[in-house]
Every structure is written in C-alpha cells, then in structure tokens.
Amino acid sequence: MGGYGDVRLLREDGLRLDGRKLDEMRPMTIEAGVLPAADGSAMVTHGLNVAVAAVYGPMEAHPRKIQRQDRAVIDVRYNMAPFSTSDRIRPGFNRRSREISKVTAEALESVVLCERYPRSKIRVEIEILAAEAGTRCAGLTAAAVALADAGIPMRDLIVGVASGKVEGIVVLDLDKAEDNYGQADLPVGILPNTGEIAFLQMDGDLSPDEYNLAMEYNFKAAAEIHEIMVDALKRRYEGGEN
Amino acid sequence: MGWLVAQNGEKEMSNGQNGAELRLVTPGMAIGPLAGKRVGSGTIAQNDTIIATRLGWTKEFNNTVSVDPINSAYMPRSGDLIVAVVAEVRNNLWFMNVNGPFQGLLPMSLAPWKVEFGAARQHMGIGDVVLARVQEVDECHNVVLTMKGVGLRRLTQGTTVSVPINHIERLRGEGNATVQRLRDAADSRIIIGENGRVWIDGNAEGTAWARQAIALAEASGHKTTFEAELSALEQNAPKKGDA
C-alpha cells in the first residue's frame, strides 16, 4: 500500500471523490433482529457494504477438545458471498477470511463475559453480502449488535471503524478507491464507553502525528456508530417492552 | 450521573415488587453511580459506576440494581422444574435437552422406575418428553436431573409450547394467577417449565385457546391493558365439557 502516484483521490476543493469531508463517514444503517432463526442477528449497511451477523448459543462446545473449562469460546466465521464484489469470489474459506475470523473472535472475546459460560461455545456467523472496503469493520459492528440482541453479556458494545491515508492526508472511513489506491489503512475495534481498543490492524505507513489524527477520527466515528447501534437495539424493542 | 432506574411506584411489576423495568439499556451503558447499591444480575461495577452487561430493562429491588434481559439462554439452577426432552440414551442414563447450552443428565438411579443396566431404552427413548427437576448444577455447568419426586413423570400426552425465558414471569402472573386463569378457561392442565417449555394437556379446543392465551401473555403480560385483553379472550374460551 505505497500509493499510486498518478491516481487522484482528493478533489481540488479538498473534498474526497464521493464528496465527503476528510473526517466524514459513509452513511450507515443498522437493523437488529433480522434473522428469526438465529438467537440474535443484525444487518449493517455502511456505504455500499452490507454485512449480516447471526449469533447462535451459548451451546455445548463440540468437538470437546475446543472446550475451555473456565470460559466460553467464540467461534467466528467471516465469509464474503460470491456475489459481494464485482469479480466473483470463490466460495469457501480462504486465507483472508480465516484471518478476519480469527481477529474478530479475539476482539469479541475481550468484550463478551465468556467466563459466565464455561465449556460452551458462542457461534458468530458474519456474511458479507456486498463489499466496498471496510467489511471487517462492518462485520465486527454487526457481530456486536447481534451478540447484544442474543442476550449475551458484554462489557461494552464494540465498534469497528477505520481511517487511512490518501495523497498524504489522513481520512476517515476509506471507500473502495481510497482503500485500493491509498497509502495506509487503520481499522480498529473500539469500546466506546471505556475508550479501550480491542482490535487494531495497520496496512501501510503512518507517521506518529498521522496515526494520532487517524485515531482521533476513529474515536469520533466510533461514538457516532455507537449511537446508531444503541438506536438499532432500542428500535427493535421500542413500544413493545418485549 | 442520574439514575436510569425508574423509581418506586412508576409501575407495578408483575411479581409484586416495586420499582419498574422501564429503561432499556444496552451492554456497556452506565446505569448510575454505585453509591452503596448492590450489583445484581446483568450488571457489573466499574469505577464506582454500575454498568449494564445485557440488553434489557433496568430494575431496582432491595437496593440491588439489575437488568432483566430481553433475551437470554436458560441457565439451569438447582430445584428448577423443567420440561426436558430425551436427546440420547445410554445403558444407564439419559441425556436430556433442557433448552439450554448444556444437556442434562438423568441417571437411572434418579429415574422413577427400577431400571436394569442396559434397559434404559425400554423406559424412555429419544424424543420422549419428561417433567423433571434439576437436582444439581456444578461449577462446570454439569446438570443432573431427577424424576424422583411428586408429579415428576414422563409426559405421554399433551403438547409443548416454547416461550422465551424472560417471559415466564409474565405468563405465571402474580402468585400464579395468570396461569391458573388459563388452566380454568382452557379446561386444560398447564405446567410452565422454568426452561421456557410449557406443557398443555387438554382437548383440541382448549389447547388451541391456551396457545392463543400464552401468546397474548407473552406479548402483553406486562402491560396495563393485559387484564382487559385476557378477559376479552376468555369470552372466546371453549366451554367446559365441549370435547
């Protein structure tokens, strides 16, 4: 991700190609409880990304060798649908989906009170139906809402958000062109109430100042996304006091 | 920081406790300062603040702040009366589906019959439904069931209906008042298992009506309009002896 010199990603008026400001997020909507068969579920649309997460369990962990005697294990399966991108993706697990499943599971394990369910497993299925950069963040956010919807005890809702660098300038929430032709990408999982970081990856190079600015953008966006998450959960049960 | 818990008198809870469950909280949300209050289920204390760990309604009772979860898995507790389904049979025990994360174990020594080693299948097979009690749950969530006790038996007739765990209280009503009304109106035997399974045994009309009433209690058992809605439904209840 060294950047592509002749690709212009910022307009002359300082805005980005899609008209967003540097610290502006793509539009996001979240809906909780979209899958009746799951114990908890959520759908996140973020720009052109569409991520659906379903939570099953806690259930007895099988095979028994994966059981932990003192806590639950979180089994995450992140998958991109074959039709989610312009080029068809070969169905099934690949290196990238394994990596994202692993880091998502580790991020979720830091917020879920796993010690409440020893020897059990919580299954989280994340399906990306449409992809436009930032799917791991959309998937993480969807998983957090789905876990809350399933009644799984958590310390906080975890929010997935990313910043990056294009044409030497730090921007929030990269779209596909910025992700492909930009210079850096910094996806993080933030616990908005405590300000903790449960997940951080970086692709490309950022100076310390750029990193600090990117994190500032990320925290600001995390607060916005958290409000949307809370609103989605409340909307599901509004009026009915279910 | 102000309290998110509704104060006494705002709403009478179905079990007669004062203090309402009116505020919906999400995991991580601060409910209020600790200030000498006790931390109940669905909450943790963090930096002198009570934090919700589940999506649900806050309530305060006996100086304890807790969250009534909107969704939750059944976690067996010793003494629970449950409706369980046989999931596996071994020579000397049955594994039971208790509608929770873990299977329950019913050893032949705790069955109501004298069972010879290897003859477990002759008494109960996979899919059979029983009324059992949770004898013991250890720290590793091993669940041991018993069928030795008054009324504990294999359920050979009737039907079962599943209800969310958190709706059981509203289905029972205060002092079991609601479920007793349903029994009378449906002219059926109705047993509510703590694990979210309800057993109904009556004629076809009574069972169908009981299902309707259970759905109503689930949907509006906590609302002030429930009494009127249930009374209206009772007008359509099958007459006794209709079968």
Interface residues (C-beta under 8 A of the other chain):
Chain A: D39 G40 G57 P58 M59 E60 Q69 V111 L113 Y117 P118 R119 S120 A148 D149 A150 G151 I152 P153 M154 R155 D156 L157 L191 P192 N193 T194 M229 V230 L233 K234 Y237 G240 E241 N242
Chain B: E21 L22 L24 T26 P27 G28 M29 A30 G42 I44 Q46 I51 T53 R54 L55 G56 W57 P69 I70 N71 S72 A73 P101 F102 Q103 E139 C140 H141 A219 H222 K223
